[in-house]
Amino acid sequence: MKKIPLETILSTAKGLLRDGIETNRKKITFPVTIQGQPFYSPDGGNKEIEGEMWTMYTVDGKQWLIKIGEEVYNLGIYPNVYSGG
């Protein structure tokens, strides 16, 4: 299995946040493939079965972060993603 590039992981995470995902949890675990797409999409465009699972998180409910190796990356501020109390 090929190692997924850092930029692909970051762009996939930002894409999920930007595209209107909503959760009541402070952690989101999501799959990343080499192409940076979900493992399977119903439109038939991607049926890739290899990838890695990554977890992004928020402390304040607005700013989202992801830890890759020893480094923490700021994904940006997305105040409408976390809907918990």
N, CA, C and O atoms as a DFTB+ gen file, in Angstrom:
340 C
 N C O
     1  1       0.842      -1.180       0.000
     2  2       0.000       0.000       0.000
     3  2       0.888       1.243       0.000
     4  3       1.865       1.315       0.745
     5  1       0.548       2.205      -0.825
     6  2       1.304       3.452      -0.907
     7  2       0.965       4.359       0.266
     8  3      -0.150       4.340       0.789
     9  1       1.947       5.151       0.664
    10  2       1.711       6.135       1.724
    11  2       0.982       7.337       1.120
    12  3       1.372       7.855       0.074
    13  1      -0.065       7.763       1.787
    14  2      -0.857       8.891       1.297
    15  2      -0.138      10.197       1.637
    16  3       0.250      10.404       2.787
    17  1       0.044      11.076       0.653
    18  2       0.750      12.339       0.891
    19  2       0.024      13.245       1.893
    20  3      -1.204      13.246       1.976
    21  1       0.796      13.997       2.632
    22  2       0.279      14.936       3.629
    23  2      -0.761      15.876       3.026
    24  3      -1.824      16.078       3.612
    25  1      -0.470      16.443       1.877
    26  2      -1.387      17.403       1.246
    27  2      -2.729      16.765       0.903
    28  3      -3.763      17.431       0.961
    29  1      -2.722      15.486       0.546
    30  2      -3.974      14.788       0.236
    31  2      -4.819      14.625       1.491
    32  3      -6.037      14.797       1.448
    33  1      -4.177      14.293       2.611
    34  2      -4.894      14.151       3.886
    35  2      -5.509      15.490       4.286
    36  3      -6.685      15.558       4.643
    37  1      -4.711      16.550       4.224
    38  2      -5.189      17.880       4.610
    39  2      -6.311      18.371       3.698
    40  3      -7.303      18.921       4.177
    41  1      -6.162      18.176       2.392
    42  2      -7.195      18.665       1.469
    43  2      -8.490      17.874       1.608
    44  3      -9.572      18.438       1.449
    45  1      -8.400      16.575       1.903
    46  2      -9.607      15.772       2.112
    47  2     -10.338      16.234       3.366
    48  3     -11.560      16.381       3.356
    49  1      -9.590      16.464       4.452
    50  2     -10.200      16.938       5.701
    51  2     -10.867      18.295       5.498
    52  3     -12.001      18.502       5.932
    53  1     -10.170      19.217       4.842
    54  2     -10.736      20.548       4.596
    55  2     -11.963      20.459       3.692
    56  3     -12.926      21.204       3.873
    57  1     -11.928      19.557       2.729
    58  2     -13.071      19.372       1.836
    59  2     -14.306      18.917       2.585
    60  3     -15.406      19.404       2.326
    61  1     -14.134      17.986       3.514
    62  2     -15.270      17.527       4.325
    63  2     -15.850      18.671       5.151
    64  3     -17.068      18.834       5.228
    65  1     -14.984      19.452       5.760
    66  2     -15.436      20.575       6.588
    67  2     -16.130      21.646       5.747
    68  3     -17.148      22.208       6.151
    69  1     -15.574      21.912       4.598
    70  2     -16.090      22.961       3.711
    71  2     -17.421      22.557       3.064
    72  3     -18.271      23.406       2.797
    73  1     -17.590      21.261       2.817
    74  2     -18.769      20.785       2.085
    75  2     -20.001      20.588       2.952
    76  3     -20.998      20.038       2.483
    77  1     -19.955      21.021       4.199
    78  2     -21.162      21.048       5.008
    79  2     -21.403      19.857       5.913
    80  3     -22.538      19.631       6.330
    81  1     -20.366      19.083       6.232
    82  2     -20.540      18.002       7.202
    83  2     -20.954      18.613       8.542
    84  3     -20.499      19.699       8.901
    85  1     -21.810      17.915       9.271
    86  2     -22.262      18.410      10.576
    87  2     -22.214      17.259      11.574
    88  3     -22.578      16.132      11.239
    89  1     -21.764      17.537      12.800
    90  2     -21.643      16.499      13.815
    91  2     -21.886      17.071      15.206
    92  3     -21.712      18.267      15.444
    93  1     -22.292      16.190      16.118
    94  2     -22.427      16.608      17.514
    95  2     -21.251      16.090      18.339
    96  3     -21.284      16.127      19.569
    97  1     -20.222      15.612      17.661
    98  2     -19.004      15.122      18.317
    99  2     -17.839      16.054      17.998
   100  3     -17.839      16.754      16.985
   101  1     -16.856      16.044      18.879
   102  2     -15.690      16.911      18.676
   103  2     -14.578      16.219      17.896
   104  3     -13.509      16.795      17.698
   105  1     -14.824      14.986      17.451
   106  2     -13.871      14.258      16.612
   107  2     -14.602      13.705      15.400
   108  3     -15.734      13.235      15.506
   109  1     -13.950      13.764      14.255
   110  2     -14.485      13.171      13.032
   111  2     -13.408      12.255      12.469
   112  3     -12.309      12.711      12.151
   113  1     -13.714      10.971      12.345
   114  2     -12.799      10.016      11.725
   115  2     -13.288       9.784      10.301
   116  3     -14.473       9.536      10.078
   117  1     -12.378       9.864       9.346
   118  2     -12.761       9.805       7.938
   119  2     -11.707       9.052       7.129
   120  3     -10.533       9.049       7.498
   121  1     -12.115       8.413       6.024
   122  2     -11.166       7.703       5.167
   123  2     -10.514       8.646       4.159
   124  3     -11.125       9.612       3.703
   125  1      -9.265       8.344       3.823
   126  2      -8.552       9.082       2.783
   127  2      -7.905       8.064       1.854
   128  3      -7.236       7.137       2.311
   129  1      -8.105       8.236       0.553
   130  2      -7.462       7.381      -0.439
   131  2      -6.342       8.173      -1.112
   132  3      -6.183       9.369      -0.871
   133  1      -5.583       7.503      -1.943
   134  2      -4.500       8.167      -2.673
   135  2      -5.045       9.350      -3.476
   136  3      -4.394      10.391      -3.563
   137  1      -6.245       9.197      -4.066
   138  2      -6.839      10.285      -4.846
   139  2      -7.503      11.339      -3.971
   140  3      -7.923      12.380      -4.475
   141  1      -7.605      11.085      -2.653
   142  2      -8.229      12.053      -1.767
   143  2      -9.740      12.031      -1.827
   144  3     -10.394      13.043      -1.572
   145  1     -10.300      10.870      -2.168
   146  2     -11.748      10.726      -2.259
   147  2     -12.213       9.672      -1.269
   148  3     -11.403       8.892      -0.768
   149  1     -13.516       9.639      -0.981
   150  2     -14.029       8.573      -0.107
   151  2     -13.762       7.201      -0.713
   152  3     -13.576       7.087      -1.925
   153  1     -13.741       6.150       0.123
   154  2     -13.502       4.793      -0.365
   155  2     -14.512       4.393      -1.430
   156  3     -14.153       3.736      -2.407
   157  1     -15.752       4.777      -1.257
   158  2     -16.801       4.376      -2.190
   159  2     -17.775       5.524      -2.363
   160  3     -18.183       6.151      -1.385
   161  1     -18.138       5.794      -3.570
   162  2     -19.166       6.805      -3.794
   163  2     -20.271       6.187      -4.639
   164  3     -19.983       5.446      -5.579
   165  1     -21.525       6.476      -4.325
   166  2     -22.644       5.839      -5.008
   167  2     -22.742       6.163      -6.494
   168  3     -23.424       5.450      -7.230
   169  1     -22.080       7.218      -6.950
   170  2     -22.159       7.545      -8.374
   171  2     -21.300       6.622      -9.231
   172  3     -21.320       6.711     -10.459
   173  1     -20.549       5.737      -8.585
   174  2     -19.758       4.762      -9.330
   175  2     -18.409       5.271      -9.776
   176  3     -17.655       4.529     -10.406
   177  1     -18.078       6.510      -9.471
   178  2     -16.821       7.084      -9.922
   179  2     -15.598       6.574      -9.186
   180  3     -14.502       6.574      -9.746
   181  1     -15.758       6.142      -7.955
   182  2     -14.616       5.694      -7.166
   183  2     -15.007       4.478      -6.344
   184  3     -15.925       4.524      -5.525
   185  1     -14.291       3.397      -6.581
   186  2     -14.535       2.188      -5.802
   187  2     -13.226       1.702      -5.178
   188  3     -13.027       0.505      -4.974
   189  1     -12.358       2.634      -4.885
   190  2     -11.064       2.314      -4.293
   191  2     -11.269       1.716      -2.905
   192  3     -12.064       2.223      -2.114
   193  1     -10.554       0.644      -2.620
   194  2     -10.738      -0.014      -1.324
   195  2      -9.523       0.122      -0.414
   196  3      -9.558      -0.340       0.727
   197  1      -8.459       0.740      -0.891
   198  2      -7.287       0.949      -0.047
   199  2      -7.224       2.407       0.381
   200  3      -7.516       3.316      -0.396
   201  1      -6.842       2.605       1.621
   202  2      -6.718       3.962       2.124
   203  2      -6.343       3.949       3.587
   204  3      -5.967       2.917       4.142
   205  1      -6.447       5.089       4.192
   206  2      -6.115       5.238       5.612
   207  2      -7.245       5.988       6.306
   208  3      -7.950       6.788       5.691
   209  1      -7.403       5.716       7.582
   210  2      -8.382       6.441       8.388
   211  2      -7.636       7.520       9.180
   212  3      -6.572       7.265       9.744
   213  1      -8.205       8.719       9.213
   214  2      -7.631       9.843       9.945
   215  2      -8.704      10.481      10.807
   216  3      -9.895      10.366      10.516
   217  1      -8.282      11.155      11.869
   218  2      -9.225      11.803      12.778
   219  2      -8.863      13.270      12.942
   220  3      -7.728      13.612      13.274
   221  1      -9.846      14.130      12.703
   222  2      -9.675      15.559      12.980
   223  2     -10.509      15.880      14.210
   224  3     -11.445      15.155      14.550
   225  1     -10.161      16.964      14.864
   226  2     -10.850      17.285      16.116
   227  2     -10.945      18.792      16.317
   228  3     -10.245      19.574      15.673
   229  1     -11.842      19.177      17.239
   230  2     -11.994      20.573      17.629
   231  2     -11.967      20.655      19.149
   232  3     -12.448      19.751      19.832
   233  1     -11.416      21.719      19.668
   234  2     -11.400      21.947      21.113
   235  2     -12.516      22.925      21.481
   236  3     -13.201      22.754      22.489
   237  1     -12.685      23.950      20.648
   238  2     -13.653      25.009      20.958
   239  2     -14.944      24.941      20.144
   240  3     -15.819      25.791      20.307
   241  1     -15.073      23.943      19.270
   242  2     -16.273      23.818      18.449
   243  2     -16.241      24.623      17.162
   244  3     -17.202      24.591      16.393
   245  1     -15.157      25.342      16.914
   246  2     -15.053      26.180      15.716
   247  2     -13.803      25.870      14.899
   248  3     -13.883      25.640      13.692
   249  1     -12.652      25.864      15.562
   250  2     -11.382      25.629      14.878
   251  2     -11.101      24.130      14.856
   252  3     -11.163      23.462      15.888
   253  1     -10.792      23.606      13.666
   254  2     -10.545      22.170      13.500
   255  2      -9.064      21.911      13.272
   256  3      -8.389      22.663      12.567
   257  1      -8.566      20.833      13.879
   258  2      -7.149      20.466      13.851
   259  2      -7.013      18.996      13.481
   260  3      -7.957      18.218      13.620
   261  1      -5.822      18.625      13.007
   262  2      -5.513      17.220      12.757
   263  2      -4.052      16.996      13.130
   264  3      -3.191      17.818      12.815
   265  1      -3.779      15.889      13.797
   266  2      -2.408      15.546      14.172
   267  2      -1.914      14.459      13.229
   268  3      -2.521      13.395      13.109
   269  1      -0.805      14.747      12.563
   270  2      -0.180      13.801      11.643
   271  2       1.257      13.648      12.101
   272  3       2.044      14.591      12.030
   273  1       1.593      12.465      12.568
   274  2       2.897      12.255      13.183
   275  2       2.948      13.035      14.478
   276  3       2.060      12.903      15.319
   277  1       3.969      13.840      14.647
   278  2       4.099      14.671      15.850
   279  2       3.593      16.096      15.621
   280  3       3.588      16.910      16.545
   281  1       3.177      16.393      14.415
   282  2       2.788      17.743      14.011
   283  2       1.265      17.918      14.070
   284  3       0.520      17.034      13.645
   285  1       0.806      19.057      14.596
   286  2      -0.619      19.393      14.599
   287  2      -0.843      20.462      13.528
   288  3      -0.164      21.489      13.510
   289  1      -1.803      20.207      12.635
   290  2      -2.101      21.126      11.538
   291  2      -3.455      21.790      11.768
   292  3      -4.428      21.134      12.140
   293  1      -3.500      23.087      11.541
   294  2      -4.733      23.856      11.660
   295  2      -5.494      23.742      10.343
   296  3      -4.989      24.155       9.299
   297  1      -6.701      23.188      10.384
   298  2      -7.516      23.041       9.180
   299  2      -8.358      24.280       8.902
   300  3      -8.854      24.459       7.789
   301  1      -8.518      25.129       9.903
   302  2      -9.287      26.353       9.724
   303  2     -10.473      26.428      10.672
   304  3     -10.707      25.530      11.481
   305  1     -11.206      27.512      10.550
   306  2     -12.371      27.746      11.404
   307  2     -13.635      27.439      10.604
   308  3     -13.896      28.034       9.558
   309  1     -14.406      26.496      11.129
   310  2     -15.664      26.065      10.517
   311  2     -16.715      26.010      11.625
   312  3     -16.955      24.941      12.186
   313  1     -17.343      27.134      11.950
   314  2     -18.249      27.202      13.101
   315  2     -19.553      26.423      12.939
   316  3     -20.242      26.182      13.930
   317  1     -19.907      26.026      11.722
   318  2     -21.176      25.332      11.505
   319  2     -21.057      23.814      11.496
   320  3     -22.059      23.128      11.294
   321  1     -19.870      23.272      11.707
   322  2     -19.677      21.821      11.674
   323  2     -20.107      21.180      12.989
   324  3     -20.874      20.217      12.985
   325  1     -19.625      21.701      14.103
   326  2     -19.936      21.118      15.416
   327  2     -21.259      21.672      15.921
   328  3     -21.416      22.879      16.105
   329  1     -22.209      20.767      16.142
   330  2     -23.540      21.199      16.589
   331  2     -23.844      20.758      18.017
   332  3     -24.975      20.890      18.485
   333  1     -22.830      20.233      18.708
   334  2     -23.022      19.775      20.086
   335  2     -23.108      20.929      21.068
   336  3     -22.924      22.093      20.714
   337  1     -23.391      20.571      22.302
   338  2     -23.576      21.608      23.312
   339  2     -22.498      21.744      24.267
   340  3     -22.564      22.593      25.156
